[in-house]
Amino acid sequence: MVQGRIYPALFTMEKTSVLSLNNLSKRFGSVLANDAINLTLKQGEVLALLGENGAGKTTLMNMLFGHYVPDSGSIDVADETGKMHPLTLGHPQAALDAGIGMVHQHFTLAENLSSLDNILLGSESLFSWRHKRKKARKKITAIMQRTGLSAPLDEKIGQLSVGERQRVEILKALYHDAKILVLDEPTAVLTPNEADTLFENIAAMTREGLSVIFISHKLHEVLAFSQRIVVLRHGKLVGEIITADANERKIAQMMVGADTPATPRQAMPPGAPVLDLKSLTIKGENTRNSLYDADLCIHSHEIVGIAGVSGNGQSALARVISGLITPNSGSISMNGEKLTRFTPPAMLKAGVGRIPEDRHHDGIIGAMSVSENLIIERLSDSDVQTYGFLKQHNIATHAKELCAAYDVRGPGIESAVRLLSGGNIQKLILARVFESSPHLILANQPTRGLDLGAAGEVARRLLEARRDGAGILLISEDLDEVLALADRVFVIHNGHLTIAHNKDRTTIGLMMAGEKAC
Amino acid sequence: MDILNILISDSFWAASLRIATPLIFGVLGALICERSGVLNLGIEGIFVAGAMAGWMAVWFGAGLWGGLLVAASVGALFGLLHAVLTVPLGLSQHVSGLGITMLATSVSYFAYRTALPNLSSPPRIEPFQPLDIPIISDIPFIGAVLSQQTAMTWLALFLVLLVWWVLERTPLGLAIRAVGDNPDAVDAQGLSVYALRIGAVMAGSALMALGGAFLTMSAFDSFFFGMVNGRGWIAIALVIFASWRPGKALLGALLFGAFDAFQVRLQTEVGAFVPSQIFLMAPYVLSIIALVIVARRAEYPRALLKPWFKGQR
């Protein structure tokens, strides 16, 4: 059965622009998430938007789809005849009408409805007496035949695999006549086979005249499936290259950037082992939460950095050291003693200080006061309580001292912690951790979302702790930070820890993307 | 045995259907609200308000159908209040709902006392009369059961069909089911989460008020305090029993109605040696047992009780 092409008018014009982003900027607080980005998309093209986490890829696409309003700049979209029109910013409906479809990392599907119903949702006038299901099914079947996307239409979403759900999302966009499709990290949740199928489908769609932007940080798929690569770094567009001219080394270099001057740091011989993991295995429900056969030894006076793209097992490593989960096999020793109990209090007692990844969620209790949050890890200490009664005076004095020493600024020690800024919350957590002089400090994404000043403060405190004899495990997605602070660097990928023998950023960049070290 | 005689008598089944009618309205109303993701514990108070407003409108000369319209409007207004508090403002649905129940109950009693002071006995209206439909009343047994029912019972049965059709067969119902499962999905398609939820809660509350109106305009002919007597809460439990489906909601309401009609009849049979409180308790105990059996597999609308705010993902 021969179906008409989706956009015959567009298809006859080779390589005209369908989308142009002009000087788009967006600032969140003190962070410039996107800095004057210019980008054009050609008709029928697969454009890869590449960058590390936090480089501003998702922000840029959210502005395109109207979820965020840009601070400055404009967006033009081509209509059916190829003429460019400015897009109304900040309205998803305007983006939908202009033919922009977006598939988010977190799917927007109702699980209690069938695929067909999810695709139909919002496509009909609400107040009609019945669905036009037959017509819709015909149109969807036609799209499926042309693109090779297949999904069971009558099953409920709750019963479908992640790959099938993603195809339903794409079908939904195509059903709404999208001519520009944005895929936000489409392969992050897919198995390798599902990912291959997806890229075959994308190739079929572009042959039909569709233009695709896909966001990724995986070098090999970008090289294999895109025609052009645009690299974002710290909110700036730092490079653009035709895929045919690119190789892994070149784009890895673009992605992680040129060397930046390192933070001043004294050389220091490592001391005795503090934390020793031996063939530690954690079997999580998926690879994101698993760790396989990890060997890692951290000495005092040493910072060990774990580089890697998030979701490769970092959280499993952090959770086991925080005492939140028990490993399936392998051993953990602290200061030469093998641990048998894996609970948060046992870990605290063994001398672990924790700077959690999500400081708002795991680091503080937002509704409680600054002074209460500062004593939360040592409620049984005698200077905090006697016979179960809190020593209010001691707690207040203690809070004042710590806030002064660590420069925690806010409305006061009796005010709720959630009123503090992100940087001040992090300083409060640092104060709580360093006060107990831990032997090991677990610093999980310690500078994420902080401005430069606060991030510098965190780095300075970590180096101070290293000088004073602590061992530090620094888990970070920011390769610059790892390289600047760490004495030794490990790369984590798919739950496997590999040591990086030299601190060469391109090699590490490749290892982070899952390539074997050169 | 006499119990068997009870079960095959048409008066028993007619009574079951009559007792079930306010519950059918209530369950349907609660079901619509919850399908959109909002629990409406204002139901008990909205029943009282519907009973009072419908009855009073008739007393002041509005006519029976005009009375129903007034009752439904009053219910929708209380629904609007609950929806504004819980949907755009995102307040606790439990607290708001219980508040609505207390408010609606008190306001109804207050309005009754203010409008009709110095009463010795409750004034009566001419209520809905049993509807004799020629062809249906000729059917053996079923005809005898149905011809004892008023127009409101027929309305309730029709609403079961209507609600089912709207939820399962129309784009509006699709959007309501989606908004109760994943509001982000609705938002991503350019539909308004707030408008859908506010509309659903108002429509559901209007039905609850009709359930109350049945008590004063069909089952009885006057309004007195405490007459709703927990029917709203039973409806909330029956929604879970019904797994949020209109057809099963009808079944649940009928089951409860049958328990209640049966205990009244059983009292006259064996009441001499079993305390009457046991019989009064029986329908509730049986409802709890039925709930335990059915509700363990219940699949709640996933977004039920969860406030959603635009622009927060």
Contacts between the chains, C-beta under 8 A, distances in Angstrom:
chain1	res1	chain2	res2	distance
A	67	B	311	7.5
A	67	B	313	7.8
A	92	B	187	7.6
A	92	B	188	6.9
A	92	B	190	6.1
A	93	B	190	4.1
A	96	B	189	7.9
A	96	B	190	5.7
A	104	B	188	7.8
A	106	B	184	7.8
A	106	B	313	7.3
A	108	B	182	6.8
A	108	B	184	4.5
A	108	B	185	4.5
A	108	B	187	7.5
A	108	B	188	4.0
A	109	B	182	6.6
A	109	B	185	5.5
A	110	B	177	7.0
A	110	B	178	4.0
A	110	B	181	4.0
A	110	B	182	4.5
A	110	B	185	4.7
A	110	B	186	7.7
A	111	B	181	5.8
A	111	B	182	6.7
A	111	B	302	6.5
A	112	B	177	6.3
A	112	B	180	7.8
A	112	B	181	4.5
A	112	B	299	7.5
A	112	B	301	7.1
A	112	B	302	7.1
A	113	B	174	7.0
A	113	B	177	6.2
A	113	B	178	5.9
A	113	B	181	6.9
A	117	B	174	5.5
A	117	B	177	8.0
A	117	B	178	7.7
A	118	B	178	7.5
A	118	B	185	6.8
A	120	B	171	7.2
A	120	B	174	6.5
A	121	B	174	5.9
A	121	B	175	6.4
A	121	B	178	5.4
A	121	B	185	6.6
A	121	B	186	6.9
A	121	B	189	5.1
A	121	B	191	7.5
A	122	B	175	7.2
A	122	B	186	7.2
A	122	B	189	2.8
A	122	B	190	5.7
A	122	B	191	5.0
A	123	B	189	7.5
A	124	B	171	4.2
A	125	B	171	6.7
A	126	B	171	5.3
A	126	B	172	4.7
A	126	B	175	6.1
A	126	B	191	7.7
A	127	B	171	7.8
A	127	B	172	6.2
A	128	B	170	6.6
A	128	B	171	6.0
A	129	B	169	8.0
A	129	B	170	6.2
A	130	B	169	5.5
A	130	B	170	6.1
A	131	B	169	6.7
A	131	B	170	6.9
A	131	B	171	6.2
A	131	B	174	7.3
